[in-house]
Amino acid sequence: MGLILREAMHRARLSSRVTSALLMCASVVALASISSTAYADVFGDLRARLGTALSSGDFGLALGIVFLAGVGTSLTPCVYPMIAITVSVFGARQVSSRAEGAKLSTSFVLGIAALFTPLGVAAAFSTEAFGSQLSSYWVVIPLVVLFVAMAASMFGAFEISLPPALQNRLAQVGGVGLKGAFALGLVSSLIAAPCTGPVLLLLLGWIGTTGNVWFGAAAMFSYAIGLGLLTWIVGTFAVSLPKSGRWLEWVKSIFGLVMLVTAVYYLSGLIPGMRERAVHSTTFLLVALGLTVAGIALGAVHLSFHHTPMGERIRKGIAVFIATAGMAGIIGYLIALPPGAKIQWAEDYAAARARALQEHLPMLVDFGASWCGACGELDRNTFSDPRVVAEGQRFVAVRVDLSPNQDSPEKRAVLRSYNGHGLPLVVMHDASGAEVDRIEEFVAAEAFLDRMRRVD
């Protein structure tokens, strides 16, 4: 149970990093007018800050970006035009004081949170369906198809909506007063399902990979607060929002691009070598940023699939493909290791073991997989540390890769010979071949280096 909980925590950190990186790509779309050189500087700084925060277990940055995703969803055509009407329905327009308006508006937002927060908890408990099962085509392919379908709906290919009769019944829920405002908040996101549904499924999919109940609850609560922020401002301060326009459809297209990149990310875990093609270099980043900007300029955001000529639809489709490739490249850059920042792992366990015994060298055995969150943490934050890389040169280092298309009965037999029941698992042998240490959770570079130095 302890190993499961520790793995869940590290999946949470990995998922949070990917979540933040994906939503960071939405910022790239919004800031497409900035030069590529400036992008490189901005992303280098953001990557460093994000890595430091999440490797230490600080989810504040990830929660902040999820909150911004909620604000972004409130700017879609299904939510934004209804804000003023919603405020009038629960009575914030008719109150005699700003304090009373704030109370009603807060009750409405809490109603949204009451719907979404339990969904985050439920998604986190479903971690078994997302953990090691992400190595299965039967899990990943339906997940990818779902994200592609949700992206298509955001681009206007079709709409997800409740039956009209149910929509009308939900619209009649609530009324004036605190209870009415809370009830209306509880159902308002269901009424706006064409825009909230795809984003909600995207976030729940990420949360499902973490297995962290507290993070799941906090993430969905943050999303709910972001979704209700504009309604709270209008209801409390009686402000008037800018008029609706074509820009609302642009917001939906941005979310659609993020969902396509998410689909590519999940699919890349099943395709051998796909993630390794990304390089952490300025040239790679500039090319990725260039593709992103080119796709946006061509029409990935401002053109539409909805009631437009066939030529414009084809142009948007090409633009979406180019922008998605660029954004996926940005994700690859963010999670790739700098050149040379890794231990040189052998792949043949038997040959490595024989060499270590013959030459009387210590041995380092790493059991890992692409679906293992803590394994990724070790790769990025521990095995990439220059001090660990240097110390690793005196070891015979071998990696037993249990990723999809790399797993085999022989490798599983090696894992069983170590009585290994889960990942991560890193084992250290001394020069005589005896096991002297094993690691079954994420260990920071400093602590890992100290344990390596104790092995003779």
C-alpha positions in Angstrom: 0.0 0.0 0.0 2.8 2.4 0.8 4.4 1.8 -2.6 1.1 2.5 -4.3 0.6 5.8 -2.4 4.1 6.9 -3.2 3.7 6.1 -6.9 0.4 7.9 -6.9 2.1 11.1 -5.5 4.8 11.0 -8.2 2.2 10.4 -10.9 0.5 13.5 -9.6 3.7 15.5 -10.0 4.3 14.2 -13.5 0.7 14.7 -14.6 0.8 18.2 -13.1 3.9 19.0 -15.1 2.4 17.8 -18.3 -0.9 19.5 -17.5 1.0 22.8 -16.9 3.0 22.3 -20.1 -0.1 21.7 -22.2 -2.0 24.7 -20.8 1.2 26.7 -21.3 0.8 25.9 -25.0 -2.5 27.7 -24.9 -0.6 30.7 -23.7 1.7 30.3 -26.8 -1.4 30.5 -29.0 -2.6 33.6 -27.2 0.9 35.2 -27.5 1.6 34.3 -31.1 2.8 37.8 -31.9 5.9 37.5 -29.7 9.2 36.7 -31.5 10.6 33.2 -31.5 13.7 34.3 -29.7 11.6 35.8 -26.9 9.7 32.5 -26.7 12.9 30.6 -26.1 13.8 32.8 -23.2 10.3 32.6 -21.7 10.0 28.9 -22.0 13.5 28.3 -20.6 12.5 30.3 -17.5 9.1 28.7 -17.2 10.5 25.2 -17.5 13.0 25.8 -14.8 10.4 27.3 -12.4 7.9 24.6 -13.1 10.4 21.8 -12.7 11.6 23.2 -9.3 8.0 23.6 -8.0 6.7 20.2 -9.1 9.7 18.2 -8.2 9.3 19.5 -4.6 5.7 18.5 -4.5 4.4 22.1 -4.9 1.2 21.9 -7.0 0.4 25.6 -6.6 1.5 26.5 -10.1 -0.4 23.6 -11.7 -3.5 24.6 -9.7 -3.1 28.1 -10.8 -3.1 27.1 -14.5 -6.1 24.8 -14.0 -7.8 27.9 -12.5 -7.0 29.8 -15.7 -8.4 27.0 -17.7 -11.7 27.6 -15.8 -11.5 31.3 -16.6 -10.9 30.3 -20.2 -13.9 28.1 -20.3 -16.0 30.9 -19.1 -15.0 32.8 -22.2 -16.6 30.3 -24.6 -19.8 30.8 -26.5 -21.8 28.4 -24.2 -21.0 30.3 -21.0 -20.0 33.9 -21.6 -23.3 35.2 -23.2 -25.3 33.6 -20.3 -23.4 35.3 -17.5 -25.5 38.5 -17.3 -28.7 36.4 -17.6 -27.6 34.0 -14.9 -26.8 36.8 -12.5 -30.3 38.2 -13.0 -31.9 34.8 -12.4 -30.5 34.3 -9.0 -31.2 37.9 -8.0 -27.8 39.6 -7.8 -29.1 42.4 -10.0 -31.9 43.2 -7.6 -30.0 43.4 -4.3 -29.7 46.5 -2.3 -26.0 46.2 -1.3 -22.8 44.9 -2.7 -22.4 42.5 0.2 -25.7 40.8 -0.6 -24.6 40.5 -4.2 -21.4 38.9 -3.1 -23.2 36.4 -0.9 -25.5 35.3 -3.8 -22.6 35.2 -6.3 -20.5 33.2 -3.9 -23.3 30.7 -3.4 -23.6 30.3 -7.1 -19.9 29.6 -7.5 -19.9 27.1 -4.6 -22.7 25.3 -6.4 -20.4 24.8 -9.4 -17.6 23.6 -7.1 -20.1 21.2 -5.4 -20.6 19.5 -8.8 -17.0 19.4 -10.0 -15.0 18.7 -6.8 -16.4 15.2 -6.3 -15.7 14.4 -9.9 -12.0 15.2 -9.3 -12.0 12.8 -6.3 -13.7 10.1 -8.3 -11.2 10.5 -11.2 -8.3 10.3 -8.8 -9.7 7.0 -7.3 -9.8 5.6 -10.9 -6.0 5.6 -11.0 -5.9 1.9 -11.6 -7.5 2.5 -15.0 -4.8 5.0 -15.9 -1.6 3.8 -14.2 0.1 0.8 -15.6 -2.9 0.3 -17.9 -1.5 3.3 -19.9 0.8 0.6 -21.5 -2.3 -1.0 -23.0 -3.6 -0.1 -26.4 -7.1 -1.0 -25.1 -6.9 1.9 -22.7 -4.9 4.5 -24.6 -6.5 4.2 -28.0 -10.1 4.9 -26.7 -8.6 7.8 -24.6 -7.0 9.3 -27.7 -10.2 8.9 -29.8 -12.1 10.6 -27.0 -9.7 13.6 -26.9 -9.8 13.9 -30.7 -13.6 13.8 -30.6 -13.7 16.5 -27.9 -11.3 18.6 -30.0 -13.5 18.3 -33.0 -16.5 19.4 -31.0 -14.5 22.5 -29.9 -13.6 23.3 -33.5 -17.3 23.2 -34.4 -17.5 19.9 -36.1 -20.5 18.9 -33.9 -22.0 19.8 -30.6 -22.4 17.9 -27.3 -25.6 18.9 -25.7 -28.3 17.6 -23.4 -31.8 16.9 -24.8 -33.8 20.2 -25.1 -36.4 19.0 -22.6 -33.8 18.3 -20.0 -32.1 21.6 -20.7 -35.4 23.4 -20.1 -36.0 21.6 -16.8 -32.4 22.3 -15.6 -32.8 26.0 -16.5 -35.8 26.2 -14.2 -33.8 25.0 -11.2 -33.1 27.5 -8.5 -34.5 31.0 -8.2 -33.8 34.0 -6.2 -31.9 33.6 -2.9 -28.9 31.7 -1.6 -30.4 28.3 -2.1 -31.6 29.2 -5.6 -28.1 30.5 -6.5 -26.4 27.4 -5.2 -28.8 25.1 -7.1 -28.4 27.1 -10.3 -24.6 26.9 -10.0 -25.0 23.1 -9.5 -26.7 22.7 -12.9 -25.4 25.6 -14.9 -22.3 23.7 -16.2 -24.5 20.9 -17.4 -26.5 23.3 -19.4 -23.3 24.6 -20.9 -22.1 21.1 -21.7 -21.0 21.8 -25.3 -18.1 23.9 -24.0 -17.6 22.6 -20.4 -17.9 18.9 -21.3 -14.7 18.6 -23.4 -12.6 20.6 -21.0 -14.0 18.7 -18.0 -13.1 15.4 -19.7 -9.6 16.6 -20.4 -9.0 17.6 -16.8 -10.5 14.4 -15.4 -8.3 12.4 -17.7 -5.2 14.1 -16.3 -6.4 13.7 -12.7 -7.0 10.1 -13.4 -3.3 9.5 -14.1 -2.2 11.0 -10.7 -4.1 8.8 -8.2 -3.8 11.8 -5.8 -7.2 12.4 -4.3 -6.3 15.7 -2.7 -4.8 17.0 -5.9 -7.9 15.9 -7.8 -10.3 17.6 -5.4 -8.1 20.8 -5.4 -7.8 20.9 -9.2 -11.5 20.6 -9.9 -12.3 23.1 -7.1 -9.8 25.5 -8.7 -11.4 24.9 -12.1 -14.8 25.6 -10.7 -13.7 28.9 -9.1 -12.1 30.0 -12.4 -15.3 29.0 -14.3 -17.4 31.1 -11.9 -15.1 34.1 -11.5 -16.7 36.3 -14.1 -20.2 35.6 -12.8 -19.0 36.4 -9.3 -17.5 39.7 -10.5 -20.7 40.7 -12.4 -23.0 39.6 -9.6 -20.9 41.4 -6.9 -19.9 44.6 -8.6 -22.7 44.9 -11.2 -20.1 45.4 -14.0 -20.9 45.1 -17.7 -18.8 42.6 -19.7 -17.6 43.3 -23.2 -20.0 42.2 -26.0 -19.8 38.7 -27.4 -18.1 38.2 -30.7 -16.1 35.9 -33.0 -13.4 35.8 -30.3 -15.5 33.4 -28.3 -15.1 30.8 -31.0 -11.3 31.5 -31.0 -11.2 30.5 -27.3 -12.9 27.2 -28.2 -10.3 26.6 -31.0 -7.5 27.1 -28.5 -9.0 24.5 -26.2 -9.3 22.2 -29.2 -5.6 22.5 -30.0 -4.7 21.7 -26.4 -6.9 18.6 -26.6 -5.2 17.4 -29.8 -1.8 17.8 -28.2 -3.0 15.8 -25.2 -4.1 13.0 -27.6 -0.6 13.1 -29.2 1.1 12.9 -25.8 -0.9 9.9 -24.7 -0.3 8.2 -28.0 3.4 8.8 -27.9 3.7 6.5 -25.0 2.7 3.6 -27.2 5.0 4.4 -30.2 8.6 3.3 -29.5 11.1 6.1 -29.9 8.4 8.8 -30.5 9.1 10.8 -27.3 12.9 10.3 -27.7 12.8 12.2 -31.0 12.3 15.4 -29.1 15.5 17.2 -28.3 16.2 19.8 -25.6 17.9 22.4 -27.8 17.2 25.9 -28.9 17.0 24.9 -32.6 14.3 22.3 -31.8 12.3 24.7 -29.7 12.5 27.5 -32.4 11.3 25.0 -35.1 8.4 23.9 -32.8 7.5 27.5 -32.0 7.7 28.4 -35.7 5.3 25.6 -36.6 2.9 26.8 -33.9 2.9 30.4 -35.0 2.6 29.3 -38.7 -0.4 27.1 -37.9 -2.1 29.9 -36.0 -1.4 32.4 -38.8 -2.8 30.0 -41.4 -6.1 29.8 -39.5 -5.9 27.2 -36.7 -7.7 29.6 -34.4 -9.5 32.3 -36.3 -11.0 30.1 -39.1 -14.0 27.8 -38.4 -15.3 24.4 -39.6 -18.8 25.6 -38.8 -20.9 26.7 -41.8 -17.9 27.8 -43.9 -16.8 27.0 -47.5 -15.0 23.8 -48.1 -11.8 25.6 -49.0 -11.7 27.4 -45.6 -12.4 24.1 -43.8 -9.4 22.5 -45.6 -7.2 25.4 -44.8 -8.2 25.2 -41.1 -7.6 21.5 -41.0 -4.0 22.0 -42.4 -3.5 24.8 -40.0 -4.7 22.7 -37.0 -2.3 19.9 -38.1 0.7 22.3 -38.3 -0.1 24.0 -35.0 -0.6 20.7 -33.2 2.7 19.4 -34.5 4.4 22.6 -33.2 2.7 22.5 -29.8 3.6 18.8 -29.4 7.2 19.7 -30.2 7.0 22.3 -27.4 5.9 19.6 -25.0 8.7 17.3 -26.2 11.2 20.1 -25.6 9.9 20.7 -22.1 10.2 17.1 -21.0 13.3 16.2 -22.9 16.7 16.0 -21.1 19.6 18.3 -22.2 22.1 16.5 -24.4 24.5 14.4 -22.4 22.5 14.8 -19.2 21.9 11.1 -18.6 23.5 7.9 -17.5 24.6 5.6 -20.4 22.4 2.6 -19.8 23.2 -0.9 -21.2 20.1 -2.9 -22.3 21.3 -6.5 -22.0 21.0 -7.4 -18.3 22.8 -10.8 -18.6 25.7 -9.2 -20.4 25.9 -6.3 -17.9 25.8 -8.7 -15.0 28.6 -10.8 -16.4 30.8 -7.8 -17.1 30.3 -6.4 -13.6 31.3 -9.7 -12.0 34.2 -10.3 -14.3 35.7 -6.8 -13.9 34.7 -6.5 -10.2 32.6 -3.3 -10.8 29.6 -2.1 -8.9 26.3 -2.5 -10.8 23.3 -0.2 -11.1 20.0 -1.8 -12.3 17.0 0.4 -13.2 13.6 -1.1 -13.8 11.5 1.5 -15.6 8.7 2.1 -18.0 7.2 5.0 -20.0 3.9 4.7 -18.0 5.7 4.9 -14.6 5.4 8.4 -13.2 8.1 8.1 -10.6 10.4 6.6 -13.2 10.1 9.7 -15.2 10.8 11.8 -12.2 14.0 9.8 -11.6 15.0 10.3 -15.2 14.4 14.1 -15.3 15.4 15.1 -11.8 17.9 12.5 -10.5 19.6 10.5 -13.3 20.1 13.8 -15.3 22.0 15.5 -12.5 25.7 16.0 -13.6 27.0 14.7 -10.3 24.9 11.5 -10.6 26.0 11.0 -14.2 29.7 11.4 -13.2 29.4 9.0 -10.3 27.5 6.5 -12.5 30.6 6.1 -14.7 32.2 3.7 -12.2 29.1 1.5 -12.3 27.9 -1.0 -14.9 24.5 0.6 -15.5 21.7 -1.4 -17.1 18.1 -0.5 -17.6 15.4 -3.1 -17.9 12.7 -1.3 -20.0 9.2 -2.5 -19.3 7.5 0.1 -21.6 5.0 -1.0 -24.3 6.7 -2.9 -27.1 9.8 -3.2 -25.0 8.4 -5.5 -22.3 9.1 -9.3 -22.6 8.8 -12.5 -20.5 12.6 -12.4 -20.0 12.6 -8.9 -18.5 9.7 -9.8 -16.3 11.7 -12.8 -15.1 14.5 -10.5 -14.2 12.1 -8.3 -12.2 10.8 -11.4 -10.4 14.3 -12.5 -9.5 14.6 -9.2 -7.5 11.2 -9.9 -5.9 10.0 -6.7 -7.6 6.3 -6.1 -7.4 6.1 -2.6 -8.9 7.9 0.4 -10.3 10.1 2.3 -9.8 12.8 -0.1 -8.7 16.5 0.7 -8.7 19.0 -1.8 -7.3 22.6 -1.3 -6.5 25.2 -4.1 -6.3 28.7 -3.9 -4.9 31.8 -5.2 -6.7 31.2 -8.7 -5.4 27.8 -8.8 -7.0 25.8 -8.6 -3.7 22.8 -6.3 -3.5 23.5 -3.5 -1.1 20.7 -1.0 -1.7 17.4 -0.7 -3.5 15.1 2.2 -4.2 11.4 1.9 -4.7 10.3 5.5 -4.8 11.5 8.8 -6.1 14.8 10.0 -4.5 16.2 13.4 -5.2 19.7 13.7 -6.8 21.5 14.7 -3.6 20.2 11.7 -1.6 20.7 9.3 -4.6 24.3 10.5 -5.0 25.0 9.8 -1.3 23.7 6.3 -1.6 25.8 5.6 -4.8 28.9 6.8 -3.0 28.4 4.2 -0.3 28.6 1.3 -2.8 32.1 -0.1 -3.2 
